[in-house]
Each structure stands twice: as C-alpha cells, then as structure tokens.
C-alpha cells in the first residue's frame, strides 16, 4: 500500500468496497431504467422543419432486427409533427428507426426535437443534441449532423430513406444521474480514507495545484487548461516573491523551440490556428518556475488513476450485467463489436477518450514502480494497479493501449543498459510501424481512409506542408474531391496519426526540425540514459502511430506535465537529501 502510514492498508480495501457498492447502486439505477421503459414508456413525438408531406412510419424492435410486424403509423395531423403510439408489451423496446416513405419528391428536412413520452415524465431531446443521437442511415439518406439536416439521394435504387437512432436505453439514461449513482460510493469511501490517513503536514500550493490538475484529466478540457494557467501564475509569483532564478533547463528551451518551429513552419494565418499550441509556452514557464514535489505527485497520480480505472470497471460490470435486457444482445455480441459498445461504459466521463486515458494510466506505471523500488508502496498496490489497468484496456478495447502496456511493462521489468534499451525499443517501434501500415486496411478501415487521404494531401506540398491547423480543411477537400459521399466512421478532422499530421501541416522540413530538436536535447544533456524518460518517449511514439495526440489541448497539456515529471534524472531519495 502507499506508505503514508500503517493505515494506508485501507486504500486497496477502499477500492474493492467502492467497486462492490458502486456496482450495486449503478445496477439499481439501470434496473429503474428497465422498469421505466417496460411499464411507463408509450410514445414518440418528432418535431420537424419541412415543406413537403411524406409517408412517415416508425419501426421498432425488441431485439436488434427490424421487422414489418412492428411498424407504427403517424397519428399527428400536423405536417411539422409526427406522433407514434406504442402498444403494450411485456418486453423492453431496444431500437427504433424513422422511415420517410418512398416518394422521391420529398425535400430536405430538419429534425428539431424528439419527445419520449412516459406516464409521469417526458424526455425532450433538443436540436443541439438530436442529430448526435442518430446512429446510422440508409444509403438513400445524406445526413448533415452539424446542422441536423436530412437530405436524400434520389438516384439510389431502391429509394428507401430512413434513419436509425441510438438504442433507446442510451437516450433514456440521464448521464449525470447515472454518474451520481456510480461515483457516490467512491467519493464517500475516499473521504473516509483520507480522514483515516490524515497527516499533520499540510500540502503546499504547488502540491494542491498539481493534484487538482491530475484530478481534472478525465474532466472538461477547459478545467485542465485553467489549472495550468494557475500553475503559471503561481510559479511566476513564487519566483518573484522568493527572488529565485528561473530554471534554465533544456526541457524549457525544448518547449519554446517546439512552439517556434510550429509558429515558423506552421505559418498560422489566425490565432485560432495555433491557440492550442500556446500551451507549450505555459508549460515552458511552469518548467522554469516550479519545482515539482515528485514523490507526492507520483502518489497523487497513482491514486487518481487507480480510482478512475476502478470506476470504469464498475461501469463495465453493470453495463454487461444489463446488456441482454436493455440491448437485446448476448455478451459475445459486446466483444464482437466492442469498439462500439465500450463507449457506453465510459460515457459518464466528461473526457472519455479511451486511448488517451489508458495511455495516461500506463505512464503511471513508471511512477508506481519507482515508488516501489524506493519502498514507498508495497506489492498489493502494484498488483491492484496492474489488474485495474489491464481490465480498463480490455473492456474499452484500446488496442494500442495494450501494445503500449506490454512495451512499458517489459521496459520496467527487464534490466538493460541504455544503449541496448534504445536499440531494442527503436527496433520494436520500426517493426510495429511497418506491419501496422502494411495491414491497416484489415485492422482499421476508417484509419486506412484517413491515412490514404493524408498521404495524398502531403504529396501536394511535401517539404513545407499546408500550415498548422489545416488538417481538417485539407482532408475534407481531398475526400470530397474523390466524389465520396458521406464520411467514414472517424471524422476527417485530422489524420489520427501524429506523424502524418505533422507531415501534412509542417512538411518534411518542419517535422525534421521537431525531431532534430528532441535528439539534440537528449544528446546534449545525456538524457538518453534516463530510463523513465526513454520509456515515456517510446510509449508516446507508439501512441502517435494511431492518434494525433497533439492536435487537441487535453493530451498536449497532460503529455507536457508528464514530460516534466519524467525528465529529471534525480531520484526521490536524492531529492530529499538535497532538500
């Protein structure tokens, strides 16, 4: 256990009790949803914006297949409203789809609202969220999710336009209410635990801000940015008050250099093109002004992600328990289409990107094993963290997360000199990259489309690129230029590969400058001997193969924070001796 004292043995017990109590409460909530759908639900109402009549009907299903035996006709006399009344049933309705008939004279229309009627309640889904509840469409439909407009491809034969909505249970569940049932046991037990292990020493402002930053990782992106700004303000204030010199370590200059490369080669035409990259300046200031209390931050980080992983696992247990009743599917169906259904397991999170969350948790292994070597944690906590982490990766179907976990685990457990470590990890990265690009069509067809389009765009301006922030526009233009209709599963906002994204936006020259800067710093400071830093850099390199991690502020800010932590070669014990 994390060795704050003997009472620290309560931490694993708190996690286990939290999982048990939260499983019971969340299952109780889902049971209420089942009862509500079974006994209280009786009708749908759609409010439209359209100028032509059409023959509307609604198909519904008690499993996963639609049938002509379960069709409802529109009962509303108004042209801008559709109402469908459900018959009584002893089964829970699972899916529904809205059919628009087969008259080709139908004009584009807009869905304004969806009302779900219950005996004592009505759920209203407004225009801002309704289009996002559409799960699939027929080939005869062109859907503009951004504006909620439904258009029709009249040249398709047979002309059979319809839209399929997300499973009814997903629309019915109130995510905030579900999160309350899910989180309450952990919050109560965590408060009790912190009370039991309360120490006489009070954490300083740096420790408090770093703890809040870590807690904000699975929350809204704006909160992470806000805490980073507070760290900057406090770092500058503390440096001035205590008349300390700024820390001129190479990592600070690396942040500044990367920003300059992005500014010069990225050629932003507007502040919005590079506003997210301004975070590099914030972290340069943080690195120059704040001395990170590594031991405490490591403990905060490990505890936070132990709790996060435990909650996600609890959500997964409840979801799988009710999977058949609420979705009409077997457990084998979940694992057959795990990428689709795993989103519901983590849907209660504000920031639910499975690949990034799993990666952040995996990097926690570096902190965990360093504490273990320093006898700051015992084997129970290490085993608990590994079990929950692997379960998180598996239940959220994070394939790259599993690869990175194995990479980090082998690097942590196997003792190698720095030369051999660099050689082995470079070879592993090269071999994996080669087979991934070779087999991407069969592994992930959506990414294959993105990568193919990215490479086509890169070839237009290979040396200088098209400018920072231009991925979305350039990929959309290239895709539409091929007369493709609609979008792949992954939206064309970036390449979902950081290397391709940099080549597209900065060109080969700008991308080479970024790589050269990192190599120069590692060589100049001999940081290639820093085991944790090298493991972190190679783990990040694997992540870059499937994600454009630096295209959004959350991973940029968290990766910068982690880089500051792993950069120092100083161990925890030697930090204490220097103090």
Buried (B, 14 or more C-beta within 10 A) or exposed (E): BBBBEEEBBBBBEBBEBBBEBBBBBBBEBBBEBBEBBBEEBBBBBBBBEBEEEBEBBBBBBBEEEBEEEBEBEBEBEEEEBBBBEBEEEEEBBBBBBBBBBEBEEBEBBBBBBBBBBBEEEEBEBEBEEBBEBBBEBBBBBBBEBEEBBBBBBEEBEEBBBBBBBBBBBBBBBEEEEBBBBBBBBBEBBBEEBEEBBEEEEEBEEBBBBBBBBBBBBBBEBEBBBBBBBBBBEBBBEBBEEEEEEEBEBBBBBBBBBBBEBBBEBBBBEEEEBBEBBBBBEBBBBBBBBBEBBBBBBBBBBBBBBBBBBBBBBBBBBBBBBBBBBBBBBEEEBBBEEBEEBBBBBBBBBEBBBBBBBBBBBBBBBBBBBBBBEBEBBBEBBBEBBBEBBBBBBBBBBBBBBBBBBEBBBBBBEEEBEBEEBBEBBEEBBEEBBEEBEEEBEEEBEBBBBBBBBBBBBBEEBBEBBBBBBBBEBBBBEBBEEEEEEEBBEBBBBBBBBBBBBBBBBBBBEBBBBBEEBBEBBBEEBEBBBBBBBBBBBBBBBBBBBBBBBBBBBBBBBBBBBBBBBBBBBEBBEEBEEEE
